[in-house]
Amino acid sequence: MLEGAWLSMTQQGEAETMRHDSRRRQEPGRLLTQRTHFAGPTPHAPDDLYCLVEGGVATRDRGRLSLHGYARVSTNTYFGRFPASYWQRWTPVREVGVEAVVTGSGLVRVMASDARGEPRTVGHREVVDAAEKQLHIPAKIDRFVDGGALWLEISTADGGIVLDDVRWTVHTARPRRRTAIVICTYNRADDCLATLETLAGDAEALACVDQVYVIDQGSDPVESRTSFRSVQDALAPRLTYIRQPNLGGSGGFTRGMYEMAGAATDDGFDVLLMDDDIMLEPDAVVRMTAFASRTTEPTIVGAQMLNLLHPRRLHVSAERADLGILRAGLPVEEALSTADVTEEQQDLRVDAQYNAWWSCLLPSEVLAAVGYPLPLFFQWDDIEYGIRAGAAGFATVTLPGAGVWHADFEWKNWDDWSRYFSYRNSLITSALHSDFDRQRIVGHLSRQLAHCLVTMRYGLAATLIRAVEDFLRGPDVLEDGGNQVAAEIRKMRAEYPETSNHPASAVPGLSATRMPLAARPGFPSMPKSVLAKRLTMHLLRKSHGTASISAHDAKWWHVSLFDTAIVTDPSQEGVRIHRRDRALMIELGRRGARVLLRLMREGERAQAEYRDRLPELTSRENWTRLYECR
């Protein structure tokens, strides 16, 4: 993942840190909450996420901004804004100070917005012929309850101006809490190393961290890389590298919590969970730890996700789950979703239900109150934990401007082995934290099953059926932490040909001339009737020939028209061959109907069992057993 670019930018960051350290004069009792960078940590990160040149000529470097005469620059950008509304709502802080080292002549304004995005000036300083002058502009955090942010606007007349080392600080009388970063990794050694190198190359971000745990569960270990030793030396003595068998994301992240809690004194601590394959903006570490240290009550603080392949695009600004239809990743009301944040700003404050663990900070008070995560292996572990913490009175804040880049979800094929855990674990979460409306849930799963059958995704239908069967087994299904069932699901799915990818240029059994691209479908006006019709067509063998279908057009009502559909994988790496098999469709339909009938009849019993055993499953003793028996 652009390893050379990361190393180059890391070296540049080290040089800038050394240059700025000699001039920094931070007052005692001030807490660094964020830095204003003018370019990203790598060329992959668009500079327009950091600042905008609105007029004239300006040079944007990571920690330095140089404006020529008659230029104007704004930091009213994703990473350039200070989330004042969130600070006013969740902390007692009522003033932030903007600090910078300034050379030259120009005007520096502190701007503010309200919940509607309307701008106003709240502070300014004019400098004339300055020579590395220390600049300080205070700004009140007093009119932002419903929304709004702060940012800088810099302009020049005939002279130029250079801003270095721009920092936003607040008063604090509290000592900084101990914080550990926990990275769970599985066979992504190079990506994990890139994250560690980025962290090691930013002295101020690293200063916010006391421990870095790397929990390596893969067969291609991070320590096998030649550059691991240099990263280990750079992070010493903070770095603890642990190898363990694969217990999934829940087992890896929990291991970091487990180690921190085992070594804890009476003082509280924070655990900052971080995926191995993110592209890290190191200032997110500064922003999340600072915000968490000043919240009025212990608060879960999450980073937002920006899409790695489309780095200007925000996934969701705050998330929720609908446990009645087993869906997560939904935007809360008024939240941004799949938004280009160079065009849309997040002025309105929104409250999250949970934050995914691509980067999320958990205070030790949450761990003490609600226990450890469930051993769900993969998917929904972070969602379940966030919902459980919310029920215990702990808020989750998804902090704007604390962003990391993560692989685009839209480019992942959800028809893979992980869907088993998505189905099963969403049922467990719904059973634990909702009224578990079985009629609604069974209706949703019935539609999901029917969609699988008419689109000839028989492996996915079998995956859904197995997930419901295992949910009904009760909490014993979580006994080994999930590694065995993951292997079983992969083996089962391999029996279904449409679960495999093939090169688009060499589709087995078909020539290119037999793969006409199907016309783009519309949306059915009566989807329930169309679904019934498609099921009947497949039973009566009345579907039509062969077609090639793009990932965008692979809707169930379209794919189901054909006997054979060559469907582009959302990853764009190949295609899958969906072939109608009437006998298999009938078999899976019958199995699915039986297990969903069982869910109606036995769901209440299973719900009670999961709720009764939740304290045991989330206890330190249970995780000790899982770690020690491997």
Rosetta blueprint (number, residue, H / E / L):
1 M L
2 L L
3 E H
4 G H
5 A H
6 W H
7 L H
8 S H
9 M H
10 T H
11 Q H
12 Q H
13 G H
14 E H
15 A H
16 E H
17 T H
18 M H
19 R H
20 H H
21 D H
22 S L
23 R L
24 R L
25 R L
26 Q L
27 E L
28 P L
29 G L
30 R E
31 L E
32 L E
33 T E
34 Q E
35 R E
36 T E
37 H L
38 F L
39 A L
40 G L
41 P L
42 T L
43 P L
44 H L
45 A L
46 P L
47 D H
48 D H
49 L H
50 Y L
51 C L
52 L E
53 V E
54 E E
55 G E
56 G L
57 V L
58 A E
59 T E
60 R E
61 D L
62 R L
63 G L
64 R E
65 L E
66 S E
67 L E
68 H L
69 G L
70 Y L
71 A L
72 R E
73 V E
74 S E
75 T L
76 N L
77 T L
78 Y L
79 F L
80 G L
81 R L
82 F E
83 P L
84 A H
85 S H
86 Y H
87 W H
88 Q H
89 R H
90 W H
91 T L
92 P L
93 V L
94 R L
95 E E
96 V E
97 G E
98 V E
99 E E
100 A E
101 V E
102 V E
103 T E
104 G E
105 S E
106 G E
107 L E
108 V E
109 R E
110 V E
111 M E
112 A E
113 S E
114 D L
115 A L
116 R L
117 G L
118 E L
119 P E
120 R E
121 T E
122 V E
123 G E
124 H E
125 R E
126 E E
127 V E
128 V E
129 D E
130 A E
131 A E
132 E E
133 K E
134 Q E
135 L E
136 H E
137 I E
138 P E
139 A E
140 K E
141 I L
142 D L
143 R L
144 F L
145 V L
146 D L
147 G E
148 G L
149 A L
150 L E
151 W E
152 L E
153 E E
154 I E
155 S E
156 T L
157 A L
158 D L
159 G L
160 G L
161 I E
162 V E
163 L E
164 D E
165 D E
166 V E
167 R E
168 W E
169 T E
170 V E
171 H E
172 T L
173 A L
174 R L
175 P L
176 R L
177 R L
178 R E
179 T E
180 A E
181 I E
182 V E
183 I E
184 C E
185 T E
186 Y L
187 N L
188 R L
189 A H
190 D H
191 D H
192 C H
193 L H
194 A H
195 T H
196 L H
197 E H
198 T H
199 L H
200 A H
201 G L
202 D L
203 A H
204 E H
205 A H
206 L H
207 A H
208 C L
209 V L
210 D L
211 Q E
212 V E
213 Y E
214 V E
215 I E
216 D E
217 Q L
218 G L
219 S L
220 D L
221 P L
222 V H
223 E H
224 S H
225 R L
226 T L
227 S L
228 F H
229 R H
230 S H
231 V H
232 Q H
233 D H
234 A H
235 L H
236 A L
237 P L
238 R L
239 L E
240 T E
241 Y E
242 I E
243 R E
244 Q L
245 P L
246 N L
247 L L
248 G H
249 G H
250 S H
251 G H
252 G H
253 F H
254 T H
255 R H
256 G H
257 M H
258 Y H
259 E H
260 M H
261 A H
262 G H
263 A L
264 A L
265 T L
266 D L
267 D L
268 G L
269 F E
270 D E
271 V E
272 L E
273 L E
274 M E
275 D E
276 D L
277 D L
278 I L
279 M E
280 L L
281 E L
282 P L
283 D H
284 A H
285 V H
286 V H
287 R H
288 M H
289 T H
290 A H
291 F H
292 A H
293 S H
294 R H
295 T L
296 T L
297 E L
298 P L
299 T L
300 I E
301 V E
302 G E
303 A E
304 Q E
305 M E
306 L E
307 N E
308 L L
309 L L
310 H L
311 P L
312 R L
313 R E
314 L E
315 H E
316 V E
317 S L
318 A L
319 E E
320 R E
321 A E
322 D E
323 L L
324 G L
325 I L
326 L L
327 R E
328 A E
329 G E
330 L E
331 P E
332 V L
333 E L
334 E L
335 A L
336 L L
337 S E
338 T E
339 A E
340 D E
341 V L
342 T L
343 E L
344 E L
345 Q L
346 Q L
347 D L
348 L E
349 R L
350 V L
351 D L
352 A E
353 Q L
354 Y E
355 N L
356 A L
357 W L
358 W L
359 S E
360 C E
361 L E
362 L E
363 P E
364 S H
365 E H
366 V H
367 L H
368 A H
369 A H
370 V H
371 G L
372 Y L
373 P L
374 L L
375 P L
376 L L
377 F L
378 F L
379 Q L
380 W L
381 D H
382 D H
383 I H
384 E H
385 Y H
386 G H
387 I H
388 R H
389 A H
390 G H
391 A H
392 A L
393 G L
394 F L
395 A L
396 T E
397 V E
398 T E
399 L E
400 P E
401 G E
402 A E
403 G E
404 V E
405 W E
406 H E
407 A L
408 D L
409 F H
410 E H
411 W H
412 K L
413 N L
414 W L
415 D L
416 D L
417 W L
418 S H
419 R H
420 Y H
421 F H
422 S H
423 Y H
424 R H
425 N H
426 S H
427 L H
428 I H
429 T H
430 S H
431 A H
432 L H
433 H H
434 S L
435 D L
436 F L
437 D L
438 R H
439 Q H
440 R H
441 I H
442 V H
443 G H
444 H H
445 L H
446 S H
447 R H
448 Q H
449 L H
450 A H
451 H H
452 C H
453 L H
454 V H
455 T L
456 M L
457 R L
458 Y H
459 G H
460 L H
461 A H
462 A H
463 T H
464 L H
465 I H
466 R H
467 A H
468 V H
469 E H
470 D H
471 F H
472 L H
473 R H
474 G L
475 P H
476 D H
477 V H
478 L H
479 E L
480 D L
481 G L
482 G L
483 N H
484 Q H
485 V H
486 A H
487 A H
488 E H
489 I H
490 R H
491 K H
492 M H
493 R H
494 A L
495 E L
496 Y L
497 P H
498 E H
499 T H
500 S L
501 N L
502 H E
503 P L
504 A L
505 S L
506 A L
507 V L
508 P L
509 G L
510 L L
511 S L
512 A H
513 T H
514 R H
515 M L
516 P L
517 L E
518 A L
519 A L
520 R L
521 P L
522 G L
523 F L
524 P L
525 S L
526 M L
527 P H
528 K H
529 S H
530 V H
531 L H
532 A H
533 K H
534 R H
535 L H
536 T H
537 M H
538 H H
539 L H
540 L L
541 R L
542 K L
543 S L
544 H L
545 G L
546 T E
547 A E
548 S E
549 I E
550 S L
551 A L
552 H L
553 D L
554 A L
555 K L
556 W H
557 W H
558 H H
559 V H
560 S L
561 L L
562 F L
563 D L
564 T E
565 A E
566 I E
567 V E
568 T E
569 D L
570 P L
571 S L
572 Q L
573 E L
574 G L
575 V E
576 R E
577 I E
578 H E
579 R E
580 R L
581 D L
582 R H
583 A H
584 L H
585 M H
586 I H
587 E H
588 L H
589 G H
590 R H
591 R H
592 G H
593 A H
594 R H
595 V H
596 L H
597 L H
598 R H
599 L H
600 M H
601 R H
602 E H
603 G H
604 E H
605 R H
606 A H
607 Q H
608 A H
609 E H
610 Y H
611 R H
612 D H
613 R H
614 L H
615 P H
616 E H
617 L H
618 T L
619 S L
620 R H
621 E H
622 N H
623 W H
624 T H
625 R H
626 L H
627 Y H
628 E H
629 C L
630 R L
